[in-house]
């Protein structure tokens, strides 16, 4: 075995196959190809990053009150890494957290964790000044009492906010403050534009000679070679049967990861959850909004409500209730017989084909009604586009798990199991460490945060590719654009 390892190490033909071109697989392919490792990315769809809706950078996990403090600290560090890789995909506007009066929680319960995140952000800056991507640590979060908001309500909203106070003016003017507990919290959890992120991945991989981008390629079977030192992957590309051999295989197939495990006979417990977000158009909106999260207990009629702004009066809406973002039978488990949880056929039809017009309109109207209960004038909004939707895998059996990255079966097979986009670079780091430790690649190759090919892509290229992706997926062009393309002032 040792001689075999050395032989692989000396070969310049070491090839990595990645199954799945979502945010995980695309980022892994980008990462490894930037290191000079030969990668083939197999994606069954026409383009990259077409999975579950992504709309924000979880720089601290403050959207989720129920997750552990350690997960929040992990998400903060991972989000900083992701923002350094994809600065062109970030919408540099803050998020406002509000606790409704009908909710059992309190604002005070959130503050100890926020203070720890603030200290950790400063520690990361001290460790490496390049980590200062969320503004000053002292402004990681800010509290706003009702008296401050009532004063801000007298000011006119700005299309170019120059202070954290100016970001709060739309909240002060249009949110029903009588329904909320105080203070409100402004936190530097930025937007993340899925179309621009996918555009950057596509352009980087197309330019990198170490990556072979295989779209419209559906994997039909995988077996180990006779030597056990490689994998034979059968796939169909535009109806033509093909086969490729890889020295290392990464399963980044998202909610279909269990199908790849099943092909190889590998056991794995996981959950899969189908979710959707809805697009509304609010023609009466006259200002630049922050993102707003109204906390609530998941699965109840008063579940968390999320209000994500895009240019042109478009808003992406989540309502963590059973008749908006969540679905009956939408959360399923794997079994002893299969590593692939079985989503009901009605969800697979939504993913692979389309929604019924009636359900699309009904659920969008419900999301508008939920957000309108906090922002009364938003009730005039109308459906703006089809939903953003998909299914996500969650390794293990805990549906609240958010900060996860990778698992390994042997020296030559890894699963990227990132629940949130921010975890993908940690996954890539661990895969490179394992390859190096097993002498599959030159041990001198180390995890990196240097991506020269990706950083060479121009804004014009990103915008053009992002708009093409939005058009191909039949979404309005403003969803491929940013509200704010610079770090906010304090």
For each residue, the residues with C-beta under 8 A, 3 or more apart:
1: 4 5
2: 5 6
3: 6 7
4: 1 7 8 229
5: 1 2 8 9 438 439 440
6: 2 3 9 10 439
7: 3 4 10 11
8: 4 5 11 14 229 247 439 440
9: 5 6 439 440 441 442 443
10: 6 7
11: 7 8 14
12:
13: 38
14: 8 11 37 38 247 248 440 441
15: 38 39 40 245 246 247 248
16: 32 37 38 39 40 246 247 248 249 250
17: 39 40 42 231 233 244 246 248 249 250
18: 21 25 28 29 39 40 41 42 249 250 252
19: 25 42 219 233 249 250 251 252 253 260
20: 24 25 42 43 251 252 253 254 256 257
21: 18 25 26 29 41 42 43 45 47 48 49 50 215 252
22: 25 26 48 49 50 51 252 254
23: 26 27 49 51 54 194 197 198 201 418 421 424
24: 20 27 28 252 254 416 418 421 424 427
25: 18 19 20 21 22 28 29 41 43 250 252 253 416
26: 21 22 23 29 30 41 48 49 198 201 202 205
27: 23 24 30 31 85 201 421 424 425 428
28: 18 24 25 31 32 39 250 252 416 424 427 428 431
29: 18 21 25 26 32 33 39 41 201 205 211 213
30: 26 27 33 34 85 201 204 205 208 211 451 454
31: 27 28 34 35 425 428 432 448 451
32: 16 28 29 35 37 39 210 428 431 432
33: 29 30 36 37 38 39 204 205 208 210 211 453
34: 30 31 204 208 448 450 451 452 453 454
35: 31 32 432 445 448
36: 33 210 445
37: 14 16 32 33 210 441 445
38: 13 14 15 16 33 210 211 212
39: 15 16 17 18 28 29 32 33 210 211 212
40: 15 16 17 18 211 212 214 244 246
41: 18 21 25 26 29 205 211 212 213 214
42: 17 18 19 20 21 214 217 219 233 235
43: 20 21 25 47 48 213 214 215 216 217
44: 216 217 218 219
45: 21 48 50 215 216
46: 215 216 472
47: 21 43 50 198 202 215 469 472 473
48: 21 22 26 43 45 198 201 202 205 215
49: 21 22 23 26 54 194 197 198 201 469
50: 21 22 45 47 198 390 473
51: 22 23 54 254 255 390 392
52: 254 275 388 389 390 391 392
53: 194 275 276 277 316 388 389 390
54: 23 49 51 192 194 197 421
55: 191 192 193 194 277 291 308 316 388
56: 63 95 189 190 191 192 291 308
57: 79 82 83 90 189 190 191 192 421 422
58: 61 63 75 79 189 402 420 422
59: 75 76 79 80 83 134 188 189 190 422
60: 72 75 76 79 114 117 140 187 189
61: 58 64 67 71 72 75 76 402 403
62: 72 95 97 110 113 114 117 185 187 189 293
63: 56 58 95 189 293 304 306
64: 61 67 400 402
65: 105 109 110 295
66: 298 400
67: 61 64 71 72 400 401 402 403
68: 71 72
69: 72 73 113 116
70: 73 74 403
71: 61 67 68 74 75 401 402 403
72: 60 61 62 67 68 69 75 76 113 117 403
73: 69 70 76 77 116 117 120
74: 70 71 77 78 403 423 426
75: 58 59 60 61 71 72 78 79 402 403 420 422 423
76: 59 60 61 72 73 79 80 117 120 121 124
77: 73 74 80 81 120 124
78: 74 75 81 82 403 420 422 423 425 426
79: 57 58 59 60 75 76 82 83 189 422
80: 59 76 77 83 84 121 124 131 133 134
81: 77 78 84 85 422 425 426 449
82: 57 78 79 85 86 192 421 422 424 425
83: 57 59 79 80 86 87 90 133 134 190
84: 80 81 87 130 131 133 449
85: 27 30 81 82 425 449 451 454
86: 82 83 89 90 192 196 197 200
87: 83 84 90 133
88: 196 200 457 459 462
89: 86 192 193 194 196 197 200
90: 57 83 86 87 190 191 192 193 482
91: 190 191 192 193 482 483 484 485
92: 190 191 484 485 486 487 488
93: 161 167 190 191 288 289 290 291 309 483 484 488
94: 164 167 186 187 188 189 190 290 291 488
95: 56 62 63 186 187 188 189 190 290 291 292 293
96: 167 168 171 184 185 186 187 290 291 292 293
97: 62 110 184 185 186 187 293 295
98: 175 180 181 184 185 292 293 294 295 374
99: 103 105 106 107 110 180 181 294 295
100: 103 179 180 181 294 295 296 302 374
101: 179 180 181
102: 179 302
103: 99 100 181 295 296 297 302
104: 297
105: 65 99 109 110 295
106: 99 109 110 181
107: 99 110 111 181 182 183 184 185
108: 111
109: 65 105 106 112
110: 62 65 97 99 105 106 107 113 114 185
111: 107 108 114 115
112: 109 115 116
113: 62 69 72 110 116 117
114: 60 62 110 111 117 118 140 141 185 187
115: 111 112 118 119
116: 69 73 112 113 119 120
117: 60 62 72 73 76 113 114 120 121 140 141
118: 114 115 121 122 137 138 140 141
119: 115 116 122 123 137
120: 73 76 77 116 117 123 124
121: 76 80 117 118 124 125 131 134 137 140
122: 118 119 125 126 137
123: 119 120 126 127
124: 76 77 80 120 121 127 128 131
125: 121 122 128 129 131 132 137
126: 122 123
127: 123 124 131
128: 124 125 131
129: 125 132
130: 84 133 449
131: 80 84 121 124 125 127 128
132: 125 129 135 136 137
133: 80 83 84 87 130 487
134: 59 80 83 121 137 140 188 190
135: 132 139 140 188 487 488 490
136: 132 139 140 490
137: 118 119 121 122 125 132 134 140
138: 118 490
139: 135 136 142 164 188 490
140: 60 114 117 118 121 134 135 136 137 187 188
141: 114 117 118 185 186 187 188
142: 139 164 185 186
143: 183 184 185 186
144: 148 149 168 171 182 183 184 185 186
145: 148 149 182 183
146: 149 150 177 182 183
147: 150 151
148: 144 145 151 152 165 168
149: 144 145 146 152 153 168 171 172 177 184
150: 146 147 153 154 172 177
151: 147 148 154 172
152: 148 149 155 165 168 169 171 172 173
153: 149 150 169 172 173
154: 150 151
155: 152 166 169 172
156: 169
157: 169 170 173 286 287 288
158: 161 162 166 169 287 288
159: 287 288
160: 288
161: 93 158 166 167 169 288 488
162: 158 166 489
163: 166 167 489 490
164: 94 139 142 167 168 186 488 490
165: 148 152 168 169
166: 155 158 161 162 163 169
167: 93 94 96 161 163 164 170 186 290 488
168: 96 144 148 149 152 164 165 171 172 184 186 290
169: 152 153 155 156 157 158 161 165 166 172 173 287
170: 157 167 173 174 175 287 288 289 290
171: 96 144 149 152 168 174 175 184 290 292
172: 149 150 151 152 153 155 168 169 175 177
173: 152 153 157 169 170
174: 170 171 375 376 377 378
175: 98 170 171 172 180 292 374 375
176: 179 180 373 374 375 376
177: 146 149 150 172 180
178:
179: 100 101 102 176 373 374
180: 98 99 100 101 175 176 177 184 294 374
181: 98 99 100 101 103 106 107
182: 107 144 145 146
183: 107 143 144 145 146
184: 96 97 98 107 143 144 149 168 171 180
185: 62 96 97 98 107 110 114 141 142 143 144
186: 94 95 96 97 141 142 143 144 164 167 168 290
187: 60 62 94 95 96 97 114 140 141
188: 59 94 95 134 135 139 140 141 488
189: 56 57 58 59 60 62 63 79 94 95 291
190: 56 57 59 83 90 91 92 93 94 95 134
191: 55 56 57 90 91 92 93 291 308 309 482 483
192: 54 55 56 57 82 86 89 90 91 197 421
193: 55 89 90 91 196 197 466 479 480 481 482
194: 23 49 53 54 55 89 197 198 388
195: 198 199 466 467 469 470 475 479 480
196: 86 88 89 193 199 200 462 463 466 480 482
197: 23 49 54 86 89 192 193 194 200 201 421
198: 23 26 47 48 49 50 194 195 201 202 466 469
199: 195 196 202 203 461 462 463 464 465 466 468 469 480
200: 86 88 89 196 197 203 204 454 457 462 465
201: 23 26 27 29 30 48 49 197 198 204 205
202: 26 47 48 198 199 205 206 213 465 469
203: 199 200 206 207 457 461 462 465
204: 30 33 34 200 201 207 208 451 453 454 457
205: 26 29 30 33 41 48 201 202 208 211 213
206: 202 203 211 213
207: 203 204 453 456 457
208: 30 33 34 204 205 211 453
209:
210: 32 33 36 37 38 39
211: 29 30 33 38 39 40 41 205 206 208
212: 38 39 40 41
213: 29 41 43 202 205 206
214: 40 41 42 43 217 235 237
215: 21 43 45 46 47 48
216: 43 44 45 46 237 238
217: 42 43 44 214 235 236 237 242
218: 44 235 236 237
219: 19 42 44 222 233 234 235 253 260 263
220: 234 235 236 241
221: 233 234 263
222: 219 231 232 233 234 249 260 263 264
223: 231 232 263 264
224: 228 230 231 232 264
225: 228 229 230 231 232 245
226:
227: 230
228: 224 225
229: 4 8 225 247 412
230: 224 225 227 245 246 247 412
231: 17 222 223 224 225 245 246 247 248 249 412 413
232: 222 223 224 225 243 244 245
233: 17 19 42 219 221 222 243 244 245 246 249
234: 219 220 221 222 241 242 243
235: 42 214 217 218 219 220 241 242 243 244
236: 217 218 220 239 240 241 242
237: 214 216 217 218 240 242
238: 216
239: 236
240: 236 237
241: 220 234 235 236
242: 217 234 235 236 237
243: 232 233 234 235
244: 17 40 232 233 235
245: 15 225 230 231 232 233
246: 15 16 17 40 230 231 233 249
247: 8 14 15 16 229 230 231 412 440
248: 14 15 16 17 231 412 413 414 435 440
249: 16 17 18 19 222 231 233 246 412 413 414
250: 16 17 18 19 25 28 413 414 415 416 431
251: 19 20 257 260 261 413 414 415 416
252: 18 19 20 21 22 24 25 28 257 415 416
253: 19 20 25 219 256 257 259 260
254: 20 22 24 51 52 257 390 391 392 393
255: 51 272 341 343 390 391 392 393
256: 20 253 259 260 340
257: 20 251 252 253 254 260 261 268 270 339 340 393 415 417
258: 261 262 268 270 272 334 338 339 340 341 393
259: 253 256 262 263 340
260: 19 219 222 251 253 256 257 263 264
261: 251 257 258 264 266 267 268 339 340 415
262: 258 259 265 266 338 339 340
263: 219 221 222 223 259 260
264: 222 223 224 260 261 409 413
265: 262
266: 261 262 339 409 413
267: 261 339
268: 257 258 261 334 339 395 407 415
269: 333 334 339 395 396 397
270: 257 258 333 334 339 341 393 394 395 396 417
271: 331 332 333 334 341 393 394 395 396 397 399
272: 255 258 331 332 341 343 391 392 393 394
273: 330 331 332 391 392 394 399
274: 327 330 331 343 347 350 351 389 390 391
275: 52 53 325 326 327 330 389 390 391 392
276: 53 324 325 327 350 363 387 388 389
277: 53 55 306 308 316 317 318 325 387 388 389
278: 316 317 318 324 363 364 367 368 383 387 388
279: 314 315 316 317 364 383 384 385 386 387 388 475 476 479
280: 314 315 317 364 367 368 378 381 382 383 384
281: 312 313 314 315 381 382 383 384
282: 285 313 314 315 378 380 381
283: 313 380 381 382
284: 313 377 380
285: 282 289 313 315
286: 157
287: 157 158 159 169 170
288: 93 157 158 159 160 161 170 309 483 484
289: 93 170 285 292 307 309 315
290: 93 94 95 96 167 168 170 171 186 309
291: 55 56 93 94 95 96 189 191 306 307 308 309
292: 95 96 98 171 175 289 306 307 374 375
293: 62 63 95 96 97 98 304 305 306 307
294: 98 99 100 180 304 305 306 307 374
295: 65 97 98 99 100 103 105 304
296: 100 103 300 302 303 304 305 320
297: 103 104 300 302 303 304
298: 66 303 304 320 326
299: 303 320 321 322 326
300: 296 297 303 321
301: 321
302: 100 102 103 296 297 321
303: 296 297 298 299 300 319 320 321 324 325 326
304: 63 293 294 295 296 297 298 318 319 320
305: 293 294 296 317 318 319 320 370 371 374
306: 63 277 291 292 293 294 316 317 318 319 320
307: 289 291 292 293 294 315 317 371 375 378
308: 55 56 191 277 291 315 316 317 318
309: 93 191 288 289 290 291 314 315 483
310: 314 315 316 478 479 481 483
311: 314 478 481 482 483
312: 281 476 478 481
313: 281 282 283 284 285
314: 279 280 281 282 309 310 311 384 385 476 478 479
315: 279 280 281 282 285 289 307 308 309 310 371 378 381 384
316: 53 55 277 278 279 306 308 310 388 479
317: 277 278 279 280 305 306 307 308 324 364 367 368 370 371
318: 277 278 304 305 306 308 324 325 367
319: 303 304 305 306 324 325 366 367 370 371
320: 296 298 299 303 304 305 306 324 325 326
321: 299 300 301 302 303 324 325 326 366 370
322: 299 326 327 328
323: 363 366
324: 276 278 303 317 318 319 320 321 363 366 367 370
325: 275 276 277 303 318 319 320 321 367
326: 275 298 299 303 320 321 322 330
327: 274 275 276 322 330 347
328: 322
329: 332 344
330: 273 274 275 326 327 343 347
331: 271 272 273 274 399
332: 271 272 273 329 341 342 343 344
333: 269 270 271 341 397
334: 258 268 269 270 271 338 339 340 341
335: 338 341 342
336:
337:
338: 258 262 334 335 342
339: 257 258 261 262 266 267 268 269 270 334
340: 256 257 258 259 261 262 334
341: 255 258 270 271 272 332 333 334 335 393
342: 332 335 338
343: 255 272 274 330 332 347 348 391
344: 329 332 347 348
345: 348 349
346: 349 350
347: 274 327 330 343 344 350 351 391
348: 343 344 345 351 352
349: 345 346 352 353 354
350: 274 276 346 347 353 354 355 389
351: 274 347 348 389 390 391
352: 348 349
353: 349 350
354: 349 350 386
355: 350 359 360 386 387 389
356: 359 360
357: 360 361
358: 361 362
359: 355 356 362 363
360: 355 356 357 363 364 383 386 387
361: 357 358 364 365 383
362: 358 359 365 366
363: 276 278 323 324 359 360 366 367 387
364: 278 279 280 317 360 361 367 368 383 387
365: 361 362 368 369 383
366: 319 321 323 324 362 363 369 370
367: 278 280 317 318 319 324 325 363 364 370 371
368: 278 280 317 364 365 371 372 378 379 381 382
369: 365 366 372 373 379
370: 305 317 319 321 324 366 367 373
371: 305 307 315 317 319 367 368 374 375 378
372: 368 369 375 376 378 379 381
373: 176 179 369 370 376
374: 98 100 175 176 179 180 292 294 305 371
375: 174 175 176 292 307 371 372 378
376: 174 176 372 373 379
377: 174 284 380
378: 174 280 282 307 315 368 371 372 375 381
379: 368 369 372 376
380: 282 283 284 377
381: 280 281 282 283 315 368 372 378 384
382: 280 281 283 368
383: 278 279 280 281 360 361 364 365
384: 279 280 281 314 315 381 476
385: 279 314 474 475 476 479
386: 279 354 355 360 474 475
387: 276 277 278 279 355 360 363 364
388: 52 53 55 194 276 277 278 279 316 475
389: 52 53 274 275 276 277 350 351 355
390: 50 51 52 53 254 255 274 275 351
391: 52 254 255 272 273 274 275 343 347 351
392: 51 52 254 255 272 273 275 419
393: 254 255 257 258 270 271 272 341 417 419
394: 270 271 272 273 398 399 401 404 419
395: 268 269 270 271 401 404 407 415 417 419
396: 269 270 271 401
397: 269 271 333
398: 394 401
399: 271 273 331 394
400: 64 66 67
401: 67 71 394 395 396 398 404 419
402: 58 61 64 67 71 75 419 420
403: 61 67 70 71 72 74 75 78 419 420 423
404: 394 395 401 417 418 419 423
405: 416 417 418 423 424 426 427 430
406: 414 415 416 417 426 427 430 431
407: 268 395 414 415 417
408: 411 413 414 415 434
409: 264 266 413 414 415
410: 413
411: 408 434 438 440
412: 229 230 231 247 248 249 440
413: 231 248 249 250 251 264 266 408 409 410
414: 248 249 250 251 406 407 408 409 430 431 434
415: 250 251 252 257 261 268 395 406 407 408 409
416: 24 25 28 250 251 252 405 406 424 427 431
417: 257 270 393 395 404 405 406 407 427
418: 23 24 404 405 421 422 423 424 427
419: 392 393 394 395 401 402 403 404 423
420: 58 75 78 402 403 423
421: 23 24 27 54 57 82 192 197 418 424
422: 57 58 59 75 78 79 81 82 418 425
423: 74 75 78 403 404 405 418 419 420 426 427
424: 23 24 27 28 82 405 416 418 421 427 428
425: 27 31 78 81 82 85 422 428 429 449
426: 74 78 81 405 406 423 429 430
427: 24 28 405 406 416 417 418 423 424 430 431
428: 27 28 31 32 424 425 431 432 447
429: 425 426 432 433 447
430: 405 406 414 426 427 433 434
431: 28 32 250 406 414 416 427 428 434 435
432: 31 32 35 428 429 435 436 441 445 446 447
433: 429 430 436 437 447
434: 408 411 414 430 431 437 438
435: 248 431 432 438 440 441 445
436: 432 433 439 440 441 442 443 445 446
437: 433 434 443
438: 5 411 434 435
439: 5 6 8 9 436 443
440: 5 8 9 14 247 248 411 412 435 436
441: 9 14 37 432 435 436 445
442: 9 436 445
443: 9 436 437 439
444:
445: 35 36 37 432 435 436 441 442
446: 432 436
447: 428 429 432 433
448: 31 34 35 451
449: 81 84 85 130 425
450: 34
451: 30 31 34 85 204 448 454 455
452: 34 455 456
453: 33 34 204 207 208 456 457
454: 30 34 85 200 204 451 457
455: 451 452
456: 207 452 453
457: 88 200 203 204 207 453 454 461 462
458: 461 462
459: 88 462 463
460: 463 464
461: 199 203 457 458 464 465
462: 88 196 199 200 203 457 458 459 465 466
463: 196 199 459 460 466 467 480 481
464: 199 460 461 467 468
465: 199 200 202 203 461 462 468 469
466: 193 195 196 198 199 462 463 469 470 480 481
467: 195 463 464 470 471 477 480
468: 199 464 465 471 472
469: 47 49 195 198 199 202 465 466 472 473 480
470: 195 466 467 473 475 476 477 479 480
471: 467 468 474 475 477
472: 46 47 468 469
473: 47 50 469 470
474: 385 386 471
475: 195 279 385 386 388 470 471 479 480
476: 279 312 314 384 385 470 479
477: 467 470 471 480 481
478: 310 311 312 314 481
479: 193 195 279 310 314 316 385 470 475 476
480: 193 195 196 199 463 466 467 469 470 475 477
481: 193 310 311 312 463 466 477 478
482: 90 91 191 193 196 311 485
483: 91 93 191 288 309 310 311
484: 91 92 93 288 488
485: 91 92 482
486: 92
487: 92 133 135
488: 92 93 94 135 161 164 167 188 484
489: 162 163
490: 135 136 138 139 163 164
